[in-house]
């Protein structure tokens, strides 16, 4: 897909304009856009799984445990950068000068990256002691990787808002492949978690440079109004995305806290199905997000997108019900056979979270701040249920998670506008 033609035009008096023409500037069907994004995300996820599988075998349980813990720290630290994707995409999609928005938005991305790296460096020593790391450098490499990642996500937001889906998919794939290569090179040089993280930090910088290369032809000083007030909007989206991250992970933590080690291990295995079903339809919200910023297109598109996500979830639930025993035996081993009767419910949880994610993204696209309260309300409901009454068994914790996610979906449907 070729880049859009840059057309000089006078700056509008306001940042918000008639988006019915802006968003539709690159007409394409949702299906075509979805296929492009799905292919890119599938390849990116494949590289991500390869990264974890290969290094889990090479580092051993102790080394991979340290690496996995720090990758979890990176995930938490990357929430502001992920929020920047959503904010940037919305502003590019709704701003008449989106052809000229590269420099001011990248400047914000660079500042956000610098702040993330500085914050990571400040907590590096406490993490070194808390997580009993083999080297302080392990935590510092994570901090150094956060800066370039914020630049990459900013560019991803530009491409997403501009509906340049082939370029966006290329950035997705290149980022994951570079991370895989960087991690393997780091391991081959040092053979330690710290060396692996050094390689991924270098890969993060390389990925940012690749991403920026997709914006070079639009590098200009015009259009600075697109970044006005971005800090306030970004802070709200950070809180919202942080809530989604908490909602999609808190059940595993609660299971670990309240269940015996065996049942907690079974729940952790079931959560792998949750994550797979949750992330599989993400391409729908990514490809539809720019159009969801337009109220006219949103009213028509959101029901269709929800139907696609629900359909994919239904297929996953049916597959988990039919192939539970065989799948568990082949993938995880006979020790997880007790999970078979509940596997379809874990798939249902993933499907509900996927629907919730789409509804929340739709709310963020139109700056509906009610979604923030809804997300954190769902987290509070789940924690409250498990802490009080729903902690007697694996099924009880799962029921609490299903209740919270289902409630969020219903609330999101009732409040969408």
N, C-alpha and C positions, 0 to 999 in steps of 0.2 A: 504494500500500500504506500503510495507516494505521500509525501508530506503536503499539508495544505498550503495553498498559495498565500503569501503574505501580501496584504493589501493595506496601503496607507490610508488612514481615516482619522478625522479629528477625535480628540478624547471626549468622551461623554461627560456630563456633569456629575453623574452618579456611577458607583461601581455596579449596581444592579441594573440590568437592561432587559429588554424583551428577549427572553431566552428562546422563544419559539423558533426564531430564525438561527440563533447562535448554535443551539444544540443540534439542530437538524442540518447543519452545514455539510455534514458528511453522511448522507442518507445510506442506511443499510438495515437489513432486517435484524431483529434480535437473535434469530437463529444463526445467521452468518457470523455476527459478532461473537455469540456464545461459543461457536465451534472454534474460532480463532483463539479466544482466551482460554477455553478448556484445554486445547492442545498444548498451549504454552504452559499452563499451570500444571497439567499432568506431567510434562517433561521436567518441570522444576521440582515437583514433589518426588518424582522418581529419583532425581539426583540427591534430594534431601534424604530419602530413605537409604540410598546407597551409602551416603556419608555416615549415617548412624550404624548401619549394619556392618560395614567394613571396619570402622574404627572400634566398634564394640568387640569385635573378634581380635583385633590386633592389640588393643590396649589392655584387654582383660577386664575382669569385673571391677577391680579397684580403680584402675586408670579411667575406665569409661564412666564409672560412677562420678568421679571428679569432673570429667568433661560434661556429662549430662547435667550436673548441678549448675555449672557455669553457663551452659547453653540456656538453662532455665532463667538464670539471672539476666542473660542477654535478652530473652523474650520480654521480661518485665521492663527492662531498661529501654526497649525499643517501642514501647507503647506511644510515647510522644511522636516518634517518627512515623508510626503507622497512622496516627491521627492526622499527621501532616499530609499523608496521601489523600485522605478523605476531604480535608479542607481545601487543598490545592485543586483537586478534581472538581469540587463544587465551584470554586472561584473561576477556574478556567472555563467551565461549561456555561457559566452565567455572565461572563464579562465580555463586552463587545471587543475589547482589545486583547483577546487571549493570544493572538498572534505575536503580541509584543510583551507578553508577561514573563518572559523567561528570567531576565536579570533580577527583578525585585523578588520573585518567588524563590529563586535559587539563593538569593542573599539570606532570606529567612531560613531556608533549609540549612545553609552553612552555619548560621548562628545557632540554630537548634542543635545541630550536630556537635558544635563546640561545647555547648552547655551540657549535652549528654555525656561527652567524653570527660569533661571536668567533674561532673557529678560521679561518674564511674570511678575516676581516679581517687576521689575523696573517700569512697567506701571500699576501695580495694583492700586496704589493710584489715578493716573489720571483717570483710568477707574471707580473707586469708586465714584469720583466726577462727571465725565461726564455722567455716566449711572444712577446716583442717586441710588446706590445700598443700600440695607438694612444693609450690613456689608462689611467691607474691606476684611474679610476672604473669601467672595464669589469669588473675583478676585484672591486671593492668592491660593485657591484650584484649580482654572483653571490652574494657573502657575505650580503647583505641578503635575498636571495630564499630562502636556505636556512632561515631562522628560521620564517617563516609556513608553508613547505612541511612542516615537521615537525608543525605543528599540524594541517594538512590530513590528513596521513597517519595521525595519531592518531585523528582522527574517522573516517576510512575504516576503520580497524581496528575501531572501535566498531560501525559499521554492518555490517561484514562478520561480526563475531562474533555480532551480534544478528540476522543474516540479514534485514536491512532492505535488500534488494537494489535496489529502486527508488530509494530515497534514495541508496544507494551509487553507482548508475549516474549519478544526477543530479550528484553531487559530481565523479565522473570527468569528465563532459562539461563542467560549468561550469568546472572547473580548466583544461582544455585550451582551451576557447573563450576564456576570459579571458586566457590566455597568448597566444593568437593575436591577440586584439584589442589587448592591451597592447603586444605587439611591433610591430604595425603602426602604432599611435598613436605609439610611441616613434620609429619610423623616420620617420614623416611630420613629426615635430617637429624631430628632429635629423639624420636621415639617416646615422647612424653606428652601428657595433656597440654602442658605449657607450649610445647613446640607446635602441636596441632593448632592451638588457638593463635599462635603467632602467624601461622599460615593462613588462617581464616581472617585475621585482621588485615593482612596484606591483600587477600582476596576481596575484602570489603572495599578497600581503596580502589583496586582495579575495577570492581563492579561499578563504583561511583563514576569513574572516568568513562567507562563504556556508556553508562546511562546519560551522562552529560553530552556525549557525542551526538545523541539524538536531538539535542536542542541547539547545536551550534549555529544553525542557519537562522535562528530566531533571536540571536543574542543582540539586545538593543537596550537603550536607556529609556525608551518610552514605556507607557503603561504602568507607572509605579502605583497608581491608584488601586490596582488589583490587590495590593498587599496591605491596604489601609485597614486597621482594626483586626488584623489576622490573629494577633495574640489572644484576644478575648475569645474569638471563635475556636481557636486551637485548644484553649484550656477546657472548654466545655466538651469538645470531642475527645480529648484525652481521658476525661472522667468517664465518658460513655464507653469508650473502647476498653478502658480498664475494667469497667463493670462486666462487659461481655467476656473478657479474659477470666475474670474471677468466676463468673457463672459457669463457664465451660470447664473449669478445673477444680472448683471448690468441693465437688462431690468426692473426688479421689482423696483429697486431704481429709475430709470428714470421715470417709470410710477407714482411712488409716488410723484416725484418732479414736473411733468408737467401736470398730469391729476387731475380732481376733485376727492375728497375722494371716491365717489361711484365707478367711473370707475377704480380708483387705486385699490380698494378692489376687483373688478371683475378681474382685471389683476392678482392680487396676488393669487386669487383662480385658475385662469387658469394656473398659474405657477406650481401649484401642479401636473397638468397633464404633464407639461414639464419635471419636475424632475423625475416623474415616468417613462416616456418613455426614458429619458436620461440615467437613471441608470439601467434600466432593462437589456440591452444587455452588461453591463460592463463585465460580465463573459467571453465574447468572447475575449476581449483584454487581460484580466488577464490570460486566459488559453493559448493564442497564443503568448504572449509577448516573452517568451524565444526563440521560434522558429523564431520570427521576427528579432532576432539579427543576424541570419545567412542569408546573402544575397541570397544564393541559395534557401533556404526554403521560404524566405520572398517573392520572386517573384511568387511563386506558392500559398502560403498561404494567403497573404494579400487580393487578389481579392475574395477568398472564404469567408474570415472573413467579408469583406465589404458586400458581398451578404447576409450573415446571419443577420448582423445588419440591413441592408436595409429591408430585409424581415420582421423582427420583427417590425421595424418602420412602415412598410406598414400595418401590422395587427393592430397596435395600432391606426393608423390614421383612418382606416376603422371602428374600434370599437368606436372611439370617435365620428365619424360622425353618426353612427347608434344609439348609446345608449346615446347620449349627454343629451337629455332632461330627460330621466329616471334617468340616473346617477347623474346629478346635483340635481334633486329633492330629491333623496333618500339620497345622501351623504352630500350635502351642504345645501339643503333647497330651497324653492321657490324664495328667494330673489336673487339667482344667475341664474335665468332662462334666463336672458338676455345674458348670456355667451354661450348659446347652439349653436348658429349658427357659432361661432368662435372656438369652442372647438377642432375641427379637425385640425385647424391651430396651436393651441398650441401643439397638438400631433406631428404635422409636425416639429415644432421647436425643440421639444425634440429629434425627429429622426435625424434631421440634426446635432444637438449637439453630439449625440451618434456617428455618422459617423465621425465628426470632431475629437472627442476624440480618436477614433481608429487610424485615420491617424496621429494624433499628437504622440500617443504612438508608432506607427511604426517608426516615425521619431526619437524619443528619443532612440529607441532600436538600431539604427545605428548611433547615435550621429550626426544627421542632424540638425544643429543649425538654419537652415532656418525656422523651425517650430515656433521658439520663435517669430520671427518677424511677421510671418503670424498670429499667435494668437493675438498678441497685435495690429496688424493692423486691425483685425476684431473688436476688442473692440473699437478702435478709430473710425472706420466707423459707428458703432452703436451709439456711443455717439454723433458723429457729425451729423448724420441724425436726431436723436431725438431732439437735441439742436437747429437745424436750421429749418427743414421743417416737420418732422414726429412726431409732438406732439399734433396734433389737436384732436385726438381721440384715444380710446383704440386700434382700428384696425391699426392706423398709427404707434403707438409704436410697435405693434406686427409685422407689415410689416418691420420695420427697423431691428428688431431682426432677422427675417427670412432672410433678405438680408445679414446681417453680417455673420450669421451662414452658409448660402448657399454659400456665397463667400469664406469662409474658406474651406469648403468641396471641392469646385472646385479648389482652389489654391493648396490644399493638394494633390488632384489627379494629377494635372499637374506637381507638383514638386517631387512626390515620385520617388524613384530610386531603 
